[in-house]
């Protein structure tokens, strides 16, 4: 029996596949904790509660320890094997349980001097717990933005010493870029399997790092494996080496491979049956052109280190990747973007049936492609969408009650700009073609609203957007996220916010109106994507509509993940869409279109 020890409060948050701990705490938790502390502690301890104790009181500690005796023990045994042996039922949740006194034999044995089980012992010392919290002295000139300190044919490294937040923590991020991932659909699936199994292999050896408040995340990116680490900088290099070692010595047991293969099938299926995800996949399948390369297995490693590390220490991280993985440099540059098709100057519609049979949820996205634009026009697009948000919600949700999810958004598809309006609705209430017509009504009314906008209202919105962009980072992670976006997209415009703010200050209302009308004329490049749910408004038979009957939970789902390989393309029936060009074969449609060159929004 262990007596003594402190209590550590840990906040855990899932960051995605292979994710670990999040340091962010919801503000409401602080409010709740303080309210609770006010009931328990004197005024001076309202904020700290029981977390900061400086007064040593031997009597209080001894009194607590004296109660930790075997005769006071309460054992709680939870096991499926207890089924059938629990005749009692608690009144709140109806949980079956049983209780009995500790046997006399056990009680007698506990009071005597008996041999302890050798497997019951204190855990070994956690090698990931930080003990050095000193702030390091910079070994290179301070900079406002990350600086590239290594640049070789096998990788490069960006570095920034934190002199703003001044905490003994750091962030390490690496992107392992390879042409193999986009070589074939099979490679994409194998890569997903690889990342899942790698995370599984790391779960046990990295557990102690998790306990020590070091976080890591493995992400299967479009063009490579992204590795993210954060936490106290003292022992963060140990975690990085652990991950790289498992990467270099990767193995997959047949049983583990089979298990994750099945899980991945379910994951893909669950993604595809969601209308919003299927709508996004269809839109990007039309817009993004896949490049099937024939390159050999090669690698390029690009990283960012920010926080309480020196530049010399940071260089060692990249070198460890190179030394341990023993990879070859890329024979040709691998784009981290896709080439995007140039939509024809007319309205196209791709209307597909939901893959989740019986699901009434539908989604309609109306997308306008703007093309290869610069940073100034990206800021103008953001301003237009900001103007659109409130009236879009008011028209399509509040007044027309088309659905709960109603929103406009900027679209940056591998450097090609555009904007869209999306409505998630239900086929038991509205057809997607009816929703499309209502979106068109809204865009007409928004154009009129924009043209009649007062100069004061225009400036108010510009000021609001500038203030959003000027908002100070709440913690180091926000700054790192912004810089990492520039690194992982290989744009490196670390002053992007400053440049956007300068552009916003120079915009006029006439420019905004002109920009919107440019996308609304007869030669606009417009794409509508409908994911059609099952319901009476889509002329589906009643048995295919969503059922809430009492016996519905006993019926197996009508879809399984073996039945979702084919999209069902639907025709348009409403008169307002008779002149629209239907897309019924995505590959045939995109193969005839021109491709935009690779494009980055740099200036």
Secondary structure as a PSIPRED ss2 file (coil, helix, strand):
# PSIPRED VFORMAT (PSIPRED V4.0)

   1 X C   1.000  0.000  0.000
   2 X C   1.000  0.000  0.000
   3 X C   1.000  0.000  0.000
   4 X C   1.000  0.000  0.000
   5 X C   1.000  0.000  0.000
   6 X C   1.000  0.000  0.000
   7 X C   1.000  0.000  0.000
   8 X C   1.000  0.000  0.000
   9 X C   1.000  0.000  0.000
  10 X C   1.000  0.000  0.000
  11 X C   1.000  0.000  0.000
  12 X C   1.000  0.000  0.000
  13 X C   1.000  0.000  0.000
  14 X C   1.000  0.000  0.000
  15 X C   1.000  0.000  0.000
  16 X C   1.000  0.000  0.000
  17 X C   1.000  0.000  0.000
  18 X C   1.000  0.000  0.000
  19 X C   1.000  0.000  0.000
  20 X C   1.000  0.000  0.000
  21 X C   1.000  0.000  0.000
  22 X C   1.000  0.000  0.000
  23 X C   1.000  0.000  0.000
  24 X C   1.000  0.000  0.000
  25 X C   1.000  0.000  0.000
  26 X C   1.000  0.000  0.000
  27 X H   0.000  1.000  0.000
  28 X H   0.000  1.000  0.000
  29 X H   0.000  1.000  0.000
  30 X H   0.000  1.000  0.000
  31 X H   0.000  1.000  0.000
  32 X H   0.000  1.000  0.000
  33 X H   0.000  1.000  0.000
  34 X H   0.000  1.000  0.000
  35 X H   0.000  1.000  0.000
  36 X H   0.000  1.000  0.000
  37 X H   0.000  1.000  0.000
  38 X H   0.000  1.000  0.000
  39 X H   0.000  1.000  0.000
  40 X H   0.000  1.000  0.000
  41 X C   1.000  0.000  0.000
  42 X C   1.000  0.000  0.000
  43 X H   0.000  1.000  0.000
  44 X H   0.000  1.000  0.000
  45 X H   0.000  1.000  0.000
  46 X C   1.000  0.000  0.000
  47 X C   1.000  0.000  0.000
  48 X C   1.000  0.000  0.000
  49 X C   1.000  0.000  0.000
  50 X C   1.000  0.000  0.000
  51 X C   1.000  0.000  0.000
  52 X C   1.000  0.000  0.000
  53 X C   1.000  0.000  0.000
  54 X C   1.000  0.000  0.000
  55 X C   1.000  0.000  0.000
  56 X C   1.000  0.000  0.000
  57 X C   1.000  0.000  0.000
  58 X H   0.000  1.000  0.000
  59 X H   0.000  1.000  0.000
  60 X H   0.000  1.000  0.000
  61 X H   0.000  1.000  0.000
  62 X H   0.000  1.000  0.000
  63 X H   0.000  1.000  0.000
  64 X H   0.000  1.000  0.000
  65 X H   0.000  1.000  0.000
  66 X H   0.000  1.000  0.000
  67 X C   1.000  0.000  0.000
  68 X C   1.000  0.000  0.000
  69 X C   1.000  0.000  0.000
  70 X H   0.000  1.000  0.000
  71 X H   0.000  1.000  0.000
  72 X H   0.000  1.000  0.000
  73 X C   1.000  0.000  0.000
  74 X C   1.000  0.000  0.000
  75 X C   1.000  0.000  0.000
  76 X C   1.000  0.000  0.000
  77 X C   1.000  0.000  0.000
  78 X C   1.000  0.000  0.000
  79 X C   1.000  0.000  0.000
  80 X H   0.000  1.000  0.000
  81 X H   0.000  1.000  0.000
  82 X H   0.000  1.000  0.000
  83 X C   1.000  0.000  0.000
  84 X C   1.000  0.000  0.000
  85 X C   1.000  0.000  0.000
  86 X C   1.000  0.000  0.000
  87 X C   1.000  0.000  0.000
  88 X E   0.000  0.000  1.000
  89 X E   0.000  0.000  1.000
  90 X C   1.000  0.000  0.000
  91 X C   1.000  0.000  0.000
  92 X C   1.000  0.000  0.000
  93 X C   1.000  0.000  0.000
  94 X C   1.000  0.000  0.000
  95 X C   1.000  0.000  0.000
  96 X E   0.000  0.000  1.000
  97 X E   0.000  0.000  1.000
  98 X C   1.000  0.000  0.000
  99 X C   1.000  0.000  0.000
 100 X C   1.000  0.000  0.000
 101 X C   1.000  0.000  0.000
 102 X C   1.000  0.000  0.000
 103 X C   1.000  0.000  0.000
 104 X H   0.000  1.000  0.000
 105 X H   0.000  1.000  0.000
 106 X H   0.000  1.000  0.000
 107 X H   0.000  1.000  0.000
 108 X H   0.000  1.000  0.000
 109 X H   0.000  1.000  0.000
 110 X H   0.000  1.000  0.000
 111 X H   0.000  1.000  0.000
 112 X C   1.000  0.000  0.000
 113 X C   1.000  0.000  0.000
 114 X C   1.000  0.000  0.000
 115 X C   1.000  0.000  0.000
 116 X C   1.000  0.000  0.000
 117 X C   1.000  0.000  0.000
 118 X C   1.000  0.000  0.000
 119 X C   1.000  0.000  0.000
 120 X C   1.000  0.000  0.000
 121 X C   1.000  0.000  0.000
 122 X C   1.000  0.000  0.000
 123 X C   1.000  0.000  0.000
 124 X C   1.000  0.000  0.000
 125 X C   1.000  0.000  0.000
 126 X C   1.000  0.000  0.000
 127 X C   1.000  0.000  0.000
 128 X C   1.000  0.000  0.000
 129 X C   1.000  0.000  0.000
 130 X C   1.000  0.000  0.000
 131 X C   1.000  0.000  0.000
 132 X C   1.000  0.000  0.000
 133 X C   1.000  0.000  0.000
 134 X C   1.000  0.000  0.000
 135 X C   1.000  0.000  0.000
 136 X C   1.000  0.000  0.000
 137 X C   1.000  0.000  0.000
 138 X C   1.000  0.000  0.000
 139 X C   1.000  0.000  0.000
 140 X C   1.000  0.000  0.000
 141 X C   1.000  0.000  0.000
 142 X C   1.000  0.000  0.000
 143 X C   1.000  0.000  0.000
 144 X C   1.000  0.000  0.000
 145 X C   1.000  0.000  0.000
 146 X C   1.000  0.000  0.000
 147 X E   0.000  0.000  1.000
 148 X E   0.000  0.000  1.000
 149 X E   0.000  0.000  1.000
 150 X E   0.000  0.000  1.000
 151 X E   0.000  0.000  1.000
 152 X C   1.000  0.000  0.000
 153 X C   1.000  0.000  0.000
 154 X C   1.000  0.000  0.000
 155 X E   0.000  0.000  1.000
 156 X E   0.000  0.000  1.000
 157 X E   0.000  0.000  1.000
 158 X E   0.000  0.000  1.000
 159 X E   0.000  0.000  1.000
 160 X E   0.000  0.000  1.000
 161 X E   0.000  0.000  1.000
 162 X C   1.000  0.000  0.000
 163 X C   1.000  0.000  0.000
 164 X C   1.000  0.000  0.000
 165 X C   1.000  0.000  0.000
 166 X C   1.000  0.000  0.000
 167 X C   1.000  0.000  0.000
 168 X C   1.000  0.000  0.000
 169 X E   0.000  0.000  1.000
 170 X E   0.000  0.000  1.000
 171 X E   0.000  0.000  1.000
 172 X E   0.000  0.000  1.000
 173 X E   0.000  0.000  1.000
 174 X E   0.000  0.000  1.000
 175 X E   0.000  0.000  1.000
 176 X E   0.000  0.000  1.000
 177 X E   0.000  0.000  1.000
 178 X C   1.000  0.000  0.000
 179 X C   1.000  0.000  0.000
 180 X C   1.000  0.000  0.000
 181 X H   0.000  1.000  0.000
 182 X H   0.000  1.000  0.000
 183 X H   0.000  1.000  0.000
 184 X C   1.000  0.000  0.000
 185 X H   0.000  1.000  0.000
 186 X H   0.000  1.000  0.000
 187 X H   0.000  1.000  0.000
 188 X H   0.000  1.000  0.000
 189 X H   0.000  1.000  0.000
 190 X H   0.000  1.000  0.000
 191 X H   0.000  1.000  0.000
 192 X H   0.000  1.000  0.000
 193 X H   0.000  1.000  0.000
 194 X H   0.000  1.000  0.000
 195 X H   0.000  1.000  0.000
 196 X H   0.000  1.000  0.000
 197 X H   0.000  1.000  0.000
 198 X H   0.000  1.000  0.000
 199 X H   0.000  1.000  0.000
 200 X H   0.000  1.000  0.000
 201 X H   0.000  1.000  0.000
 202 X H   0.000  1.000  0.000
 203 X H   0.000  1.000  0.000
 204 X H   0.000  1.000  0.000
 205 X H   0.000  1.000  0.000
 206 X C   1.000  0.000  0.000
 207 X H   0.000  1.000  0.000
 208 X H   0.000  1.000  0.000
 209 X H   0.000  1.000  0.000
 210 X H   0.000  1.000  0.000
 211 X H   0.000  1.000  0.000
 212 X C   1.000  0.000  0.000
 213 X C   1.000  0.000  0.000
 214 X C   1.000  0.000  0.000
 215 X E   0.000  0.000  1.000
 216 X E   0.000  0.000  1.000
 217 X E   0.000  0.000  1.000
 218 X E   0.000  0.000  1.000
 219 X E   0.000  0.000  1.000
 220 X E   0.000  0.000  1.000
 221 X C   1.000  0.000  0.000
 222 X C   1.000  0.000  0.000
 223 X C   1.000  0.000  0.000
 224 X E   0.000  0.000  1.000
 225 X E   0.000  0.000  1.000
 226 X E   0.000  0.000  1.000
 227 X E   0.000  0.000  1.000
 228 X E   0.000  0.000  1.000
 229 X E   0.000  0.000  1.000
 230 X E   0.000  0.000  1.000
 231 X E   0.000  0.000  1.000
 232 X E   0.000  0.000  1.000
 233 X H   0.000  1.000  0.000
 234 X H   0.000  1.000  0.000
 235 X H   0.000  1.000  0.000
 236 X H   0.000  1.000  0.000
 237 X H   0.000  1.000  0.000
 238 X H   0.000  1.000  0.000
 239 X H   0.000  1.000  0.000
 240 X H   0.000  1.000  0.000
 241 X H   0.000  1.000  0.000
 242 X H   0.000  1.000  0.000
 243 X H   0.000  1.000  0.000
 244 X H   0.000  1.000  0.000
 245 X H   0.000  1.000  0.000
 246 X H   0.000  1.000  0.000
 247 X H   0.000  1.000  0.000
 248 X H   0.000  1.000  0.000
 249 X C   1.000  0.000  0.000
 250 X C   1.000  0.000  0.000
 251 X C   1.000  0.000  0.000
 252 X C   1.000  0.000  0.000
 253 X C   1.000  0.000  0.000
 254 X H   0.000  1.000  0.000
 255 X H   0.000  1.000  0.000
 256 X H   0.000  1.000  0.000
 257 X H   0.000  1.000  0.000
 258 X H   0.000  1.000  0.000
 259 X H   0.000  1.000  0.000
 260 X H   0.000  1.000  0.000
 261 X H   0.000  1.000  0.000
 262 X H   0.000  1.000  0.000
 263 X H   0.000  1.000  0.000
 264 X H   0.000  1.000  0.000
 265 X H   0.000  1.000  0.000
 266 X H   0.000  1.000  0.000
 267 X H   0.000  1.000  0.000
 268 X H   0.000  1.000  0.000
 269 X H   0.000  1.000  0.000
 270 X H   0.000  1.000  0.000
 271 X H   0.000  1.000  0.000
 272 X H   0.000  1.000  0.000
 273 X C   1.000  0.000  0.000
 274 X C   1.000  0.000  0.000
 275 X H   0.000  1.000  0.000
 276 X H   0.000  1.000  0.000
 277 X H   0.000  1.000  0.000
 278 X H   0.000  1.000  0.000
 279 X H   0.000  1.000  0.000
 280 X H   0.000  1.000  0.000
 281 X H   0.000  1.000  0.000
 282 X H   0.000  1.000  0.000
 283 X H   0.000  1.000  0.000
 284 X H   0.000  1.000  0.000
 285 X H   0.000  1.000  0.000
 286 X H   0.000  1.000  0.000
 287 X H   0.000  1.000  0.000
 288 X E   0.000  0.000  1.000
 289 X E   0.000  0.000  1.000
 290 X C   1.000  0.000  0.000
 291 X C   1.000  0.000  0.000
 292 X C   1.000  0.000  0.000
 293 X C   1.000  0.000  0.000
 294 X C   1.000  0.000  0.000
 295 X C   1.000  0.000  0.000
 296 X C   1.000  0.000  0.000
 297 X C   1.000  0.000  0.000
 298 X C   1.000  0.000  0.000
 299 X C   1.000  0.000  0.000
 300 X E   0.000  0.000  1.000
 301 X E   0.000  0.000  1.000
 302 X E   0.000  0.000  1.000
 303 X E   0.000  0.000  1.000
 304 X E   0.000  0.000  1.000
 305 X E   0.000  0.000  1.000
 306 X E   0.000  0.000  1.000
 307 X E   0.000  0.000  1.000
 308 X C   1.000  0.000  0.000
 309 X C   1.000  0.000  0.000
 310 X C   1.000  0.000  0.000
 311 X H   0.000  1.000  0.000
 312 X H   0.000  1.000  0.000
 313 X H   0.000  1.000  0.000
 314 X H   0.000  1.000  0.000
 315 X H   0.000  1.000  0.000
 316 X H   0.000  1.000  0.000
 317 X H   0.000  1.000  0.000
 318 X H   0.000  1.000  0.000
 319 X H   0.000  1.000  0.000
 320 X H   0.000  1.000  0.000
 321 X H   0.000  1.000  0.000
 322 X H   0.000  1.000  0.000
 323 X H   0.000  1.000  0.000
 324 X H   0.000  1.000  0.000
 325 X H   0.000  1.000  0.000
 326 X C   1.000  0.000  0.000
 327 X C   1.000  0.000  0.000
 328 X C   1.000  0.000  0.000
 329 X C   1.000  0.000  0.000
 330 X C   1.000  0.000  0.000
 331 X C   1.000  0.000  0.000
 332 X C   1.000  0.000  0.000
 333 X C   1.000  0.000  0.000
 334 X C   1.000  0.000  0.000
 335 X C   1.000  0.000  0.000
 336 X C   1.000  0.000  0.000
 337 X C   1.000  0.000  0.000
 338 X C   1.000  0.000  0.000
 339 X E   0.000  0.000  1.000
 340 X E   0.000  0.000  1.000
 341 X E   0.000  0.000  1.000
 342 X C   1.000  0.000  0.000
 343 X C   1.000  0.000  0.000
 344 X C   1.000  0.000  0.000
 345 X C   1.000  0.000  0.000
 346 X C   1.000  0.000  0.000
 347 X E   0.000  0.000  1.000
 348 X E   0.000  0.000  1.000
 349 X E   0.000  0.000  1.000
 350 X E   0.000  0.000  1.000
 351 X E   0.000  0.000  1.000
 352 X E   0.000  0.000  1.000
 353 X E   0.000  0.000  1.000
 354 X C   1.000  0.000  0.000
 355 X C   1.000  0.000  0.000
 356 X C   1.000  0.000  0.000
 357 X C   1.000  0.000  0.000
 358 X C   1.000  0.000  0.000
 359 X C   1.000  0.000  0.000
 360 X C   1.000  0.000  0.000
 361 X E   0.000  0.000  1.000
 362 X E   0.000  0.000  1.000
 363 X E   0.000  0.000  1.000
 364 X E   0.000  0.000  1.000
 365 X E   0.000  0.000  1.000
 366 X E   0.000  0.000  1.000
 367 X E   0.000  0.000  1.000
 368 X E   0.000  0.000  1.000
 369 X E   0.000  0.000  1.000
 370 X E   0.000  0.000  1.000
 371 X E   0.000  0.000  1.000
 372 X E   0.000  0.000  1.000
 373 X C   1.000  0.000  0.000
 374 X C   1.000  0.000  0.000
 375 X H   0.000  1.000  0.000
 376 X H   0.000  1.000  0.000
 377 X H   0.000  1.000  0.000
 378 X H   0.000  1.000  0.000
 379 X H   0.000  1.000  0.000
 380 X H   0.000  1.000  0.000
 381 X H   0.000  1.000  0.000
 382 X H   0.000  1.000  0.000
 383 X H   0.000  1.000  0.000
 384 X H   0.000  1.000  0.000
 385 X H   0.000  1.000  0.000
 386 X H   0.000  1.000  0.000
 387 X H   0.000  1.000  0.000
 388 X H   0.000  1.000  0.000
 389 X H   0.000  1.000  0.000
 390 X H   0.000  1.000  0.000
 391 X H   0.000  1.000  0.000
 392 X H   0.000  1.000  0.000
 393 X H   0.000  1.000  0.000
 394 X H   0.000  1.000  0.000
 395 X H   0.000  1.000  0.000
 396 X H   0.000  1.000  0.000
 397 X H   0.000  1.000  0.000
 398 X H   0.000  1.000  0.000
 399 X H   0.000  1.000  0.000
 400 X C   1.000  0.000  0.000
 401 X C   1.000  0.000  0.000
 402 X C   1.000  0.000  0.000
 403 X C   1.000  0.000  0.000
 404 X C   1.000  0.000  0.000
 405 X E   0.000  0.000  1.000
 406 X E   0.000  0.000  1.000
 407 X E   0.000  0.000  1.000
 408 X E   0.000  0.000  1.000
 409 X E   0.000  0.000  1.000
 410 X E   0.000  0.000  1.000
 411 X E   0.000  0.000  1.000
 412 X E   0.000  0.000  1.000
 413 X E   0.000  0.000  1.000
 414 X C   1.000  0.000  0.000
 415 X C   1.000  0.000  0.000
 416 X E   0.000  0.000  1.000
 417 X E   0.000  0.000  1.000
 418 X E   0.000  0.000  1.000
 419 X E   0.000  0.000  1.000
 420 X E   0.000  0.000  1.000
 421 X E   0.000  0.000  1.000
 422 X E   0.000  0.000  1.000
 423 X E   0.000  0.000  1.000
 424 X E   0.000  0.000  1.000
 425 X E   0.000  0.000  1.000
 426 X E   0.000  0.000  1.000
 427 X C   1.000  0.000  0.000
 428 X C   1.000  0.000  0.000
 429 X C   1.000  0.000  0.000
 430 X C   1.000  0.000  0.000
 431 X C   1.000  0.000  0.000
 432 X H   0.000  1.000  0.000
 433 X H   0.000  1.000  0.000
 434 X H   0.000  1.000  0.000
 435 X H   0.000  1.000  0.000
 436 X H   0.000  1.000  0.000
 437 X H   0.000  1.000  0.000
 438 X H   0.000  1.000  0.000
 439 X H   0.000  1.000  0.000
 440 X H   0.000  1.000  0.000
 441 X H   0.000  1.000  0.000
 442 X H   0.000  1.000  0.000
 443 X H   0.000  1.000  0.000
 444 X H   0.000  1.000  0.000
 445 X H   0.000  1.000  0.000
 446 X H   0.000  1.000  0.000
 447 X H   0.000  1.000  0.000
 448 X H   0.000  1.000  0.000
 449 X H   0.000  1.000  0.000
 450 X H   0.000  1.000  0.000
 451 X H   0.000  1.000  0.000
 452 X C   1.000  0.000  0.000
 453 X C   1.000  0.000  0.000
 454 X C   1.000  0.000  0.000
 455 X H   0.000  1.000  0.000
 456 X H   0.000  1.000  0.000
 457 X H   0.000  1.000  0.000
 458 X H   0.000  1.000  0.000
 459 X H   0.000  1.000  0.000
 460 X H   0.000  1.000  0.000
 461 X H   0.000  1.000  0.000
 462 X H   0.000  1.000  0.000
 463 X H   0.000  1.000  0.000
 464 X H   0.000  1.000  0.000
 465 X H   0.000  1.000  0.000
 466 X H   0.000  1.000  0.000
 467 X H   0.000  1.000  0.000
 468 X H   0.000  1.000  0.000
 469 X H   0.000  1.000  0.000
 470 X H   0.000  1.000  0.000
 471 X C   1.000  0.000  0.000
 472 X C   1.000  0.000  0.000
 473 X C   1.000  0.000  0.000
 474 X C   1.000  0.000  0.000
 475 X C   1.000  0.000  0.000
 476 X H   0.000  1.000  0.000
 477 X H   0.000  1.000  0.000
 478 X H   0.000  1.000  0.000
 479 X H   0.000  1.000  0.000
 480 X H   0.000  1.000  0.000
 481 X H   0.000  1.000  0.000
 482 X H   0.000  1.000  0.000
 483 X H   0.000  1.000  0.000
 484 X H   0.000  1.000  0.000
 485 X H   0.000  1.000  0.000
 486 X H   0.000  1.000  0.000
 487 X H   0.000  1.000  0.000
 488 X H   0.000  1.000  0.000
 489 X C   1.000  0.000  0.000
 490 X C   1.000  0.000  0.000
 491 X C   1.000  0.000  0.000
 492 X C   1.000  0.000  0.000
 493 X C   1.000  0.000  0.000
 494 X C   1.000  0.000  0.000
 495 X C   1.000  0.000  0.000
 496 X H   0.000  1.000  0.000
 497 X H   0.000  1.000  0.000
 498 X H   0.000  1.000  0.000
 499 X H   0.000  1.000  0.000
 500 X H   0.000  1.000  0.000
 501 X H   0.000  1.000  0.000
 502 X H   0.000  1.000  0.000
 503 X H   0.000  1.000  0.000
 504 X H   0.000  1.000  0.000
 505 X H   0.000  1.000  0.000
 506 X C   1.000  0.000  0.000
 507 X C   1.000  0.000  0.000
 508 X C   1.000  0.000  0.000
 509 X H   0.000  1.000  0.000
 510 X H   0.000  1.000  0.000
 511 X H   0.000  1.000  0.000
 512 X H   0.000  1.000  0.000
 513 X H   0.000  1.000  0.000
 514 X H   0.000  1.000  0.000
 515 X H   0.000  1.000  0.000
 516 X H   0.000  1.000  0.000
 517 X H   0.000  1.000  0.000
 518 X H   0.000  1.000  0.000
 519 X C   1.000  0.000  0.000
 520 X C   1.000  0.000  0.000
 521 X C   1.000  0.000  0.000
 522 X C   1.000  0.000  0.000
 523 X C   1.000  0.000  0.000
 524 X C   1.000  0.000  0.000
 525 X E   0.000  0.000  1.000
 526 X E   0.000  0.000  1.000
 527 X E   0.000  0.000  1.000
 528 X E   0.000  0.000  1.000
 529 X E   0.000  0.000  1.000
 530 X E   0.000  0.000  1.000
 531 X E   0.000  0.000  1.000
 532 X E   0.000  0.000  1.000
 533 X C   1.000  0.000  0.000
 534 X C   1.000  0.000  0.000
 535 X C   1.000  0.000  0.000
 536 X H   0.000  1.000  0.000
 537 X H   0.000  1.000  0.000
 538 X H   0.000  1.000  0.000
 539 X C   1.000  0.000  0.000
 540 X C   1.000  0.000  0.000
 541 X C   1.000  0.000  0.000
 542 X H   0.000  1.000  0.000
 543 X H   0.000  1.000  0.000
 544 X H   0.000  1.000  0.000
 545 X C   1.000  0.000  0.000
 546 X C   1.000  0.000  0.000
 547 X C   1.000  0.000  0.000
 548 X C   1.000  0.000  0.000
 549 X C   1.000  0.000  0.000
 550 X C   1.000  0.000  0.000
 551 X C   1.000  0.000  0.000
 552 X H   0.000  1.000  0.000
 553 X H   0.000  1.000  0.000
 554 X H   0.000  1.000  0.000
 555 X C   1.000  0.000  0.000
 556 X C   1.000  0.000  0.000
 557 X C   1.000  0.000  0.000
 558 X C   1.000  0.000  0.000
 559 X C   1.000  0.000  0.000
 560 X C   1.000  0.000  0.000
 561 X C   1.000  0.000  0.000
 562 X C   1.000  0.000  0.000
 563 X C   1.000  0.000  0.000
 564 X C   1.000  0.000  0.000
 565 X C   1.000  0.000  0.000
 566 X C   1.000  0.000  0.000
 567 X C   1.000  0.000  0.000
 568 X C   1.000  0.000  0.000
 569 X E   0.000  0.000  1.000
 570 X C   1.000  0.000  0.000
 571 X C   1.000  0.000  0.000
 572 X C   1.000  0.000  0.000
 573 X C   1.000  0.000  0.000
 574 X C   1.000  0.000  0.000
 575 X H   0.000  1.000  0.000
 576 X H   0.000  1.000  0.000
 577 X H   0.000  1.000  0.000
 578 X C   1.000  0.000  0.000
 579 X C   1.000  0.000  0.000
 580 X C   1.000  0.000  0.000
 581 X E   0.000  0.000  1.000
 582 X E   0.000  0.000  1.000
 583 X C   1.000  0.000  0.000
 584 X C   1.000  0.000  0.000
 585 X C   1.000  0.000  0.000
 586 X H   0.000  1.000  0.000
 587 X H   0.000  1.000  0.000
 588 X H   0.000  1.000  0.000
 589 X H   0.000  1.000  0.000
 590 X H   0.000  1.000  0.000
 591 X H   0.000  1.000  0.000
 592 X C   1.000  0.000  0.000
 593 X C   1.000  0.000  0.000
 594 X C   1.000  0.000  0.000
 595 X E   0.000  0.000  1.000
 596 X C   1.000  0.000  0.000
 597 X C   1.000  0.000  0.000
 598 X C   1.000  0.000  0.000
 599 X C   1.000  0.000  0.000
 600 X C   1.000  0.000  0.000
 601 X C   1.000  0.000  0.000
 602 X C   1.000  0.000  0.000
 603 X C   1.000  0.000  0.000
